[in-house]
Amino acid sequence: MKLKDHIILSILFISAALFNSQMDIIQFNPSRAWYGGWWIASNWQQSWIQKYLLGWTVDGWHLCKILYLTSLLGMIGYMITLTKKQKWYLAFIYTIALLIAWGLLFEVFYIL
């Protein structure tokens, strides 16, 4: 791996940890959250499009969750491209595919 690859993976790793920690702060100690108001208050009184397709717009916790997952799955997608010696833009495609799969599995298991 080149230095550029280490830097990209490090940034994704650090951002995943950052957003994951903010999720815990919002849930367990909201007085320490980055912002107040919308950021810490759930607002599920939205249309089904906002609730299911744009669920990350509900509050800060859900926004941090999607950014955490994007960082984590972006790392996985980027590592796949490194191991298979493929084009860099395939990491983006792998990340989107993993996010969609994660979302679908979440909805299935949430209903069960």
C-alpha positions as MATLAB code, in Angstrom:
seq = 'MKLKDHIILSILFISAALFNSQMDIIQFNPSRAWYGGWWIASNWQQSWIQKYLLGWTVDGWHLCKILYLTSLLGMIGYMITLTKKQKWYLAFIYTIALLIAWGLLFEVFYIL';
ca = [
       0.000    0.000    0.000;
       1.084    3.527   -0.749;
       1.104    6.421    1.720;
      -2.041    7.799    0.045;
      -3.892    4.553    0.836;
      -2.830    4.675    4.487;
      -4.000    8.279    4.770;
      -7.401    7.560    3.183;
      -7.987    4.516    5.396;
      -6.864    6.440    8.501;
      -9.254    9.315    7.773;
     -12.150    6.896    7.257;
     -11.250    4.990   10.445;
     -10.994    8.163   12.564;
     -14.238    9.586   11.174;
     -16.058    6.291   11.905;
     -14.869    6.449   15.534;
     -15.775   10.152   15.782;
     -19.351    9.675   14.542;
     -19.819    6.542   16.644;
     -18.755    8.414   19.766;
     -21.149   11.286   18.972;
     -23.977    8.734   18.676;
     -23.256    7.521   22.220;
     -23.026   11.093   23.516;
     -26.403   11.976   21.967;
     -27.997    8.849   23.431;
     -26.448    8.778   26.906;
     -25.202   12.316   27.656;
     -27.004   14.832   25.398;
     -25.673   17.828   27.322;
     -22.237   17.092   25.773;
     -23.589   16.809   22.192;
     -22.182   19.026   19.440;
     -25.487   20.855   19.004;
     -28.880   21.150   20.689;
     -32.422   21.239   19.331;
     -32.872   19.155   16.183;
     -29.542   17.440   16.792;
     -30.677   15.645   19.970;
     -34.480   15.500   19.516;
     -36.039   12.782   17.359;
     -38.608   14.073   14.890;
     -40.477   11.096   13.468;
     -43.505   13.188   12.435;
     -42.402   13.122    8.804;
     -43.640   11.629    5.552;
     -42.733    8.029    4.744;
     -40.132    9.222    2.205;
     -38.287   11.194    4.865;
     -38.769    8.443    7.437;
     -37.577    5.496    5.330;
     -35.531    6.910    2.451;
     -34.102    9.948    4.225;
     -34.088    8.606    7.787;
     -30.772   10.290    8.440;
     -32.553   13.680    8.405;
     -34.566   12.883   11.539;
     -31.938   13.887   14.126;
     -28.221   14.069   14.822;
     -28.031   10.467   15.998;
     -29.294    9.152   12.669;
     -27.077   11.551   10.712;
     -24.050   10.334   12.694;
     -25.169    6.729   12.109;
     -25.215    7.103    8.310;
     -21.852    8.913    8.365;
     -20.432    6.191   10.629;
     -21.662    3.455    8.299;
     -20.431    5.313    5.217;
     -16.974    5.666    6.779;
     -16.859    2.046    7.918;
     -18.172    0.566    4.695;
     -16.060    3.004    2.676;
     -12.997    1.523    4.378;
     -14.152   -1.961    3.424;
     -14.869   -0.905   -0.167;
     -11.499    0.814   -0.444;
      -9.688   -2.234    0.944;
     -11.498   -4.439   -1.573;
     -10.236   -2.255   -4.418;
      -6.704   -2.411   -2.976;
      -6.692   -6.182   -2.725;
      -8.168   -6.691   -6.176;
      -6.098   -3.929   -7.854;
      -9.225   -2.351   -9.338;
     -10.094    1.250  -10.153;
     -10.612    3.694   -7.252;
     -14.199    4.555   -8.243;
     -15.209    0.948   -7.602;
     -14.686    1.656   -3.873;
     -17.533    4.186   -4.172;
     -19.747    1.610   -5.916;
     -18.897   -1.056   -3.293;
     -19.670    1.421   -0.505;
     -23.084    2.310   -1.974;
     -23.904   -1.379   -2.494;
     -22.900   -2.192    1.090;
     -24.967    0.718    2.449;
     -28.039   -0.463    0.529;
     -27.530   -4.067    1.686;
     -27.056   -2.881    5.290;
     -30.251   -0.795    5.101;
     -32.290   -3.633    3.654;
     -31.045   -6.101    6.264;
     -31.732   -3.570    9.022;
     -35.333   -3.130    7.863;
     -35.861   -6.913    7.620;
     -34.455   -7.564   11.100;
     -36.251   -4.533   12.577;
     -39.595   -5.911   11.388;
     -38.890   -9.388   12.836;
];
